[in-house]
Amino acid sequence: MEPPQGHGPPPMPAQQHHAPQKKNRLGWILGGAGAATALIVVLLFAGCAALADAVKNGGSNEEKAQAMIAKADNLPQNDWQLVERSDPDTGCLATDTACVRLNATWSVNHKVGLEDTAGRLGVDISGPPMGRYTGCLKSEMEDGGIVRVCIDPAPALDDNWLVSIELTTE
């Protein structure tokens, strides 16, 4: 007897046409992208922290500003008259330019030794010849900052001198 039509023996497994199961590539792609993003975020955070530490040279802008202000306050003699002064901005973020800066100028009615003035600010005075009363000295300080000291004749007043300092740090 013949089996009813359409109800024959099941086809052989080799004859079955199943669609091959696709690997879930989208999951791997999204997972890899997420891991790469997380790695980049971690590296950026670490890089920014290292950059901020390098910029500060181990101290905060506030600490550097206070040290600069103390140096500037201790420099003038009793007879020096303050002409102008700009104290540092501690809210800046340094990149490649001087961030914390102090400028000050005093008028003095007698000659002031350039080397003596620079020495009181911590500038290495071993290089220039001693006894100079005019000109500028510039030097790097121990904390990585730069100090510039200038003494020039006052243009409007005879026998008066302008003593100017610029302290910067990065």
Secondary structure, 3 states (H helix, E strand, C coil): CCCCCCCCCCCCHHHCCCCCCCCCHHHHHHHHHHHHHHHHHHHHHHHHHHHHHHHHCCCCHHHHHHHHHHHHHHCCCCCCEEEEEECCCCCCCCCCCCCEEEEEEEEECCCCCHHHHHHHCCCCCCCCCCCCCCEEEEEECCCCCEEEEEEEECCCCCCCEEEEEEEEEC
